[in-house]
């Protein structure tokens, strides 16, 4: 079975003072075991780590440049 990867860039929304939380929650709702969400954000979204961990996701964060972080969330279990 092939695993799904969703790539989501929320830097523009955050720069425009918009809240991307609902968009992120809608994206992960489509994901199953071993599927991946690649999130691009202007900072490390530390509060999101706990929310997604509770939903069965592990994460790895990488700083691409000053205001660009790439966070890879992988569904490893749970709900």
PARO-478986 format. One record per residue: residue number from 1; residue in one letter; z, x, y of N, C-alpha, C, O, CB in turn. Coordinates in nm, 2 decimals, decimal comma, padded with zeros to 4 digits. Each point is the difference from the previous one (the first is absolute). Glycine has a CB too. Layout:
BEGIN
{rec NUM 'A' {Z X Y} {Z X Y} {Z X Y} {Z X Y} {Z X Y}},
...
REM end
This chain:
BEGIN
{rec 1 'X' {00,00 00,08 -00,12} {00,00 -00,08 00,12} {00,00 00,09 00,13} {00,07 00,10 00,00} {00,05 -00,29 -00,13}},
{rec 2 'X' {-00,20 00,15 00,22} {-00,01 00,08 00,12} {00,11 -00,04 00,10} {00,03 -00,12 00,01} {-00,28 00,14 -00,04}},
{rec 3 'X' {00,30 00,08 00,10} {00,10 -00,03 00,10} {-00,06 -00,02 00,14} {-00,09 00,06 00,03} {00,25 00,08 -00,17}},
{rec 4 'X' {-00,09 -00,23 00,21} {-00,05 -00,03 00,13} {00,07 00,09 00,11} {00,11 00,03 -00,02} {-00,15 -00,27 -00,06}},
{rec 5 'X' {-00,04 00,27 00,18} {00,05 00,08 00,11} {-00,04 -00,08 00,13} {-00,12 -00,03 00,02} {00,11 00,25 -00,14}},
{rec 6 'X' {00,11 -00,25 00,20} {-00,02 -00,06 00,13} {00,03 00,10 00,11} {00,11 00,06 -00,01} {-00,06 -00,29 -00,08}},
{rec 7 'X' {-00,14 00,25 00,18} {00,03 00,09 00,11} {00,02 -00,08 00,13} {-00,09 -00,09 00,03} {-00,05 00,27 -00,14}},
{rec 8 'X' {00,25 -00,16 00,18} {00,03 -00,08 00,12} {00,04 00,09 00,11} {00,09 00,09 -00,02} {-00,01 -00,28 -00,13}},
{rec 9 'X' {-00,14 00,18 00,26} {00,03 00,08 00,12} {00,06 -00,09 00,10} {-00,07 -00,08 00,06} {-00,12 00,25 -00,10}},
{rec 10 'X' {00,32 -00,14 00,07} {00,07 -00,09 00,10} {00,03 00,07 00,13} {00,07 -00,04 00,08} {00,03 -00,08 -00,27}},
{rec 11 'X' {-00,16 00,24 00,21} {00,02 00,08 00,12} {-00,04 -00,08 00,13} {00,08 00,00 00,10} {-00,11 00,21 -00,23}},
{rec 12 'X' {-00,08 -00,28 00,12} {-00,05 -00,07 00,12} {00,10 -00,11 00,04} {00,03 -00,03 00,11} {-00,27 00,09 -00,16}},
{rec 13 'X' {00,28 -00,14 -00,06} {00,09 -00,11 00,03} {00,13 00,05 00,06} {00,05 -00,06 00,10} {-00,15 -00,07 -00,29}},
{rec 14 'X' {00,15 00,23 00,13} {00,13 00,06 00,06} {-00,02 00,05 00,14} {00,09 -00,02 00,08} {-00,01 00,08 -00,32}},
{rec 15 'X' {-00,19 00,01 00,26} {-00,02 00,05 00,14} {-00,02 -00,12 00,10} {00,03 00,02 00,12} {-00,14 00,18 -00,22}},
{rec 16 'X' {00,07 -00,31 00,05} {-00,02 -00,12 00,09} {00,13 -00,09 -00,01} {-00,01 -00,12 00,05} {-00,24 00,13 -00,08}},
{rec 17 'X' {00,36 00,04 -00,01} {00,13 -00,07 -00,01} {00,00 -00,12 -00,09} {00,07 -00,09 00,02} {-00,03 00,17 00,21}},
{rec 18 'X' {-00,13 -00,08 -00,33} {-00,01 -00,11 -00,10} {00,08 00,04 -00,13} {00,01 00,12 -00,03} {-00,23 -00,20 00,13}},
{rec 19 'X' {00,28 -00,01 -00,16} {00,07 00,02 -00,12} {-00,08 -00,02 -00,13} {-00,05 -00,11 -00,02} {00,26 00,04 00,14}},
{rec 20 'X' {-00,24 00,18 -00,20} {-00,09 -00,01 -00,11} {00,07 -00,04 -00,13} {-00,06 00,00 -00,11} {-00,08 00,17 00,22}},
{rec 21 'X' {00,27 -00,20 -00,11} {00,08 -00,03 -00,12} {-00,06 -00,10 -00,09} {-00,02 00,01 -00,12} {00,22 00,05 00,25}},
{rec 22 'X' {-00,24 -00,18 -00,07} {-00,06 -00,10 -00,08} {-00,13 00,04 -00,06} {-00,03 -00,03 -00,12} {00,13 -00,14 00,27}},
{rec 23 'X' {-00,18 00,25 -00,08} {-00,13 00,05 -00,06} {00,03 00,09 -00,12} {-00,07 -00,01 -00,10} {-00,04 -00,01 00,33}},
{rec 24 'X' {00,21 00,10 -00,22} {00,04 00,09 -00,11} {00,05 -00,08 -00,12} {-00,04 00,03 -00,11} {00,10 00,15 00,28}},
{rec 25 'X' {00,02 -00,28 -00,14} {00,05 -00,09 -00,11} {-00,11 -00,07 -00,07} {00,00 -00,02 -00,12} {00,22 -00,01 00,24}},
{rec 26 'X' {-00,32 -00,02 -00,05} {-00,11 -00,07 -00,06} {-00,08 00,10 -00,08} {-00,05 -00,04 -00,11} {00,04 -00,12 00,30}},
{rec 27 'X' {-00,01 00,28 -00,15} {-00,07 00,10 -00,07} {00,07 00,03 -00,14} {-00,07 00,01 -00,10} {-00,02 00,09 00,32}},
{rec 28 'X' {00,22 -00,08 -00,21} {00,07 00,04 -00,13} {00,01 -00,12 -00,10} {00,02 00,02 -00,12} {00,10 00,15 00,25}},
{rec 29 'X' {-00,14 -00,29 -00,08} {00,01 -00,12 -00,08} {-00,11 00,00 -00,11} {00,02 -00,06 -00,11} {00,09 -00,07 00,30}},
{rec 30 'X' {-00,22 00,20 -00,16} {-00,11 00,01 -00,09} {00,01 00,11 -00,10} {-00,08 00,01 -00,09} {-00,06 -00,10 00,27}},
{rec 31 'X' {00,24 00,17 -00,17} {00,01 00,12 -00,08} {00,08 -00,02 -00,13} {00,10 -00,07 00,00} {-00,12 00,21 00,21}},
{rec 32 'X' {-00,02 -00,07 -00,32} {00,07 -00,01 -00,13} {00,04 00,14 -00,04} {-00,02 00,10 00,08} {-00,12 -00,30 -00,14}},
{rec 33 'X' {00,20 00,21 -00,06} {00,05 00,13 -00,04} {-00,11 00,11 00,01} {-00,11 -00,01 -00,04} {00,26 -00,11 -00,12}},
{rec 34 'X' {-00,11 00,23 00,22} {-00,08 00,12 00,02} {-00,10 -00,01 00,11} {-00,08 00,09 00,02} {00,12 -00,03 -00,26}},
{rec 35 'X' {-00,05 -00,18 00,31} {-00,09 -00,01 00,11} {00,06 00,07 00,12} {00,12 00,03 00,00} {-00,20 -00,25 -00,08}},
{rec 36 'X' {00,00 00,25 00,18} {00,04 00,08 00,12} {-00,03 -00,06 00,13} {-00,11 -00,06 00,02} {00,07 00,26 -00,17}},
{rec 37 'X' {00,13 -00,19 00,24} {-00,02 -00,03 00,14} {00,00 00,13 00,08} {00,10 00,08 00,00} {00,00 -00,31 -00,02}},
{rec 38 'X' {-00,21 00,27 00,09} {00,00 00,12 00,09} {00,01 -00,06 00,14} {-00,09 -00,06 00,05} {-00,06 00,20 -00,21}},
{rec 39 'X' {00,26 -00,10 00,22} {00,03 -00,05 00,13} {-00,01 00,11 00,10} {00,06 00,11 -00,02} {00,10 -00,28 -00,07}},
{rec 40 'X' {-00,23 00,15 00,20} {-00,01 00,09 00,11} {00,08 -00,05 00,12} {-00,02 -00,12 00,04} {-00,21 00,20 -00,12}},
{rec 41 'X' {00,32 00,00 00,13} {00,09 -00,05 00,11} {00,03 00,12 00,09} {-00,02 00,11 -00,03} {00,13 -00,28 -00,12}},
{rec 42 'X' {-00,07 00,13 00,28} {00,02 00,11 00,10} {00,14 00,07 -00,02} {00,02 00,10 00,07} {-00,17 -00,23 00,09}},
{rec 43 'X' {00,23 00,09 -00,25} {00,13 00,06 -00,03} {00,04 -00,04 -00,14} {-00,07 -00,08 -00,07} {00,14 00,07 00,31}},
{rec 44 'X' {00,03 00,08 -00,30} {00,05 -00,03 -00,13} {00,07 -00,14 00,01} {00,10 -00,01 00,07} {-00,07 00,26 -00,13}},
{rec 45 'X' {-00,08 -00,35 -00,01} {00,07 -00,13 00,00} {00,12 -00,01 -00,09} {-00,01 -00,07 -00,10} {-00,22 -00,03 00,16}},
{rec 46 'X' {00,33 00,17 -00,03} {00,12 00,02 -00,09} {00,06 -00,14 -00,04} {00,03 -00,01 -00,12} {00,01 00,23 00,23}},
{rec 47 'X' {-00,03 -00,32 -00,03} {00,06 -00,12 -00,04} {-00,09 -00,07 -00,11} {00,05 -00,07 -00,09} {00,06 00,04 00,32}},
{rec 48 'X' {-00,24 00,05 -00,22} {-00,09 -00,06 -00,10} {00,02 00,06 -00,14} {-00,03 -00,06 -00,10} {-00,14 00,03 00,29}},
{rec 49 'X' {00,21 00,16 -00,19} {00,03 00,06 -00,13} {00,09 -00,08 -00,09} {-00,02 -00,02 -00,12} {-00,02 00,25 00,23}},
{rec 50 'X' {00,15 -00,27 -00,05} {00,10 -00,08 -00,07} {-00,05 -00,14 -00,05} {00,03 -00,04 -00,11} {00,15 00,17 00,24}},
{rec 51 'X' {-00,25 -00,19 -00,04} {-00,06 -00,13 -00,02} {-00,09 00,00 -00,12} {00,01 -00,08 -00,10} {00,01 00,02 00,34}},
{rec 52 'X' {-00,11 00,16 -00,24} {-00,10 00,01 -00,11} {00,06 00,06 -00,13} {-00,04 -00,03 -00,11} {-00,13 00,06 00,28}},
{rec 53 'X' {00,28 00,05 -00,16} {00,07 00,05 -00,12} {00,06 -00,12 -00,07} {-00,01 -00,01 -00,12} {00,06 00,23 00,23}},
{rec 54 'X' {00,00 -00,32 -00,04} {00,06 -00,12 -00,06} {-00,11 -00,08 -00,07} {00,03 -00,08 -00,08} {00,15 00,08 00,26}},
{rec 55 'X' {-00,30 00,02 -00,14} {-00,11 -00,08 -00,06} {-00,07 00,09 -00,11} {-00,11 -00,04 -00,05} {00,08 -00,09 00,27}},
{rec 56 'X' {00,08 00,24 -00,25} {-00,05 00,08 -00,11} {-00,09 00,11 00,03} {-00,08 00,05 -00,08} {00,10 -00,25 -00,05}},
{rec 57 'X' {-00,02 00,25 00,26} {-00,09 00,10 00,05} {00,07 00,14 00,02} {00,11 00,00 00,06} {-00,26 -00,18 00,04}},
{rec 58 'X' {00,09 00,28 -00,14} {00,04 00,14 00,03} {-00,10 00,04 00,12} {-00,10 -00,06 00,02} {00,19 00,12 -00,26}},
{rec 59 'X' {-00,05 00,04 00,31} {-00,09 00,05 00,11} {00,00 00,15 00,02} {00,09 00,07 -00,05} {-00,04 -00,29 00,16}},
{rec 60 'X' {-00,16 00,27 -00,05} {-00,01 00,14 00,04} {-00,06 -00,01 00,14} {-00,10 -00,06 00,02} {00,07 00,15 -00,26}},
{rec 61 'X' {00,09 -00,01 00,33} {-00,04 00,00 00,14} {-00,06 00,14 00,03} {00,05 00,10 -00,04} {00,12 -00,27 00,10}},
{rec 62 'X' {-00,28 00,17 00,02} {-00,06 00,12 00,04} {-00,04 -00,01 00,15} {-00,05 -00,10 00,04} {-00,04 00,14 -00,28}},
{rec 63 'X' {00,13 00,06 00,31} {-00,03 00,01 00,15} {-00,14 00,06 00,01} {-00,03 00,11 -00,04} {00,27 -00,09 00,11}},
{rec 64 'X' {-00,33 -00,11 -00,02} {-00,14 00,05 00,02} {-00,02 00,07 00,13} {-00,06 00,11 00,01} {-00,02 -00,30 -00,15}},
{rec 65 'X' {00,14 00,13 00,25} {00,00 00,06 00,13} {00,12 -00,06 00,08} {00,08 -00,07 -00,06} {-00,33 00,11 00,06}},
{rec 66 'X' {00,26 -00,01 00,13} {00,12 -00,03 00,07} {00,04 -00,15 -00,01} {00,11 -00,03 -00,02} {-00,17 00,21 00,18}},
{rec 67 'X' {-00,04 -00,27 -00,14} {00,03 -00,14 -00,01} {-00,08 -00,07 -00,11} {-00,05 -00,11 00,02} {00,10 00,11 00,22}},
{rec 68 'X' {-00,06 00,07 -00,36} {-00,07 -00,06 -00,11} {00,07 00,04 -00,13} {00,00 00,12 -00,04} {-00,22 -00,12 00,17}},
{rec 69 'X' {00,28 -00,10 -00,19} {00,06 00,02 -00,13} {-00,07 -00,08 -00,11} {-00,04 -00,11 00,03} {00,27 00,16 00,08}},
{rec 70 'X' {-00,25 00,01 -00,22} {-00,06 -00,07 -00,11} {00,11 -00,02 -00,11} {00,05 00,10 -00,05} {-00,29 00,00 00,10}},
{rec 71 'X' {00,27 -00,22 -00,08} {00,10 -00,03 -00,10} {-00,07 -00,07 -00,12} {-00,06 -00,10 00,02} {00,25 00,08 00,16}},
{rec 72 'X' {-00,17 00,07 -00,30} {-00,05 -00,05 -00,12} {00,11 -00,07 -00,07} {00,09 00,06 -00,05} {-00,27 00,12 00,04}},
{rec 73 'X' {00,17 -00,31 00,00} {00,09 -00,08 -00,08} {-00,06 -00,04 -00,13} {-00,11 -00,05 -00,01} {00,21 -00,04 00,22}},
{rec 74 'X' {-00,03 00,12 -00,32} {-00,05 -00,03 -00,14} {00,09 -00,09 -00,06} {00,12 00,02 -00,01} {-00,23 00,20 -00,01}},
{rec 75 'X' {00,06 -00,33 -00,04} {00,08 -00,10 -00,07} {00,03 00,06 -00,13} {-00,08 00,01 -00,09} {-00,02 -00,21 00,21}},
{rec 76 'X' {00,23 00,23 -00,14} {00,04 00,06 -00,13} {00,09 -00,10 -00,08} {00,03 00,04 -00,12} {-00,04 00,18 00,23}},
{rec 77 'X' {00,04 -00,33 -00,06} {00,08 -00,10 -00,08} {00,05 -00,11 00,09} {-00,06 -00,03 00,11} {00,13 00,21 -00,26}},
{rec 78 'X' {00,02 -00,25 00,09} {00,07 -00,11 00,08} {-00,09 -00,12 00,02} {-00,10 -00,02 -00,07} {00,23 00,19 00,18}},
{rec 79 'X' {-00,09 -00,24 -00,02} {-00,04 -00,14 00,03} {-00,15 -00,01 00,04} {-00,04 -00,11 00,02} {00,27 00,07 00,05}},
REM end
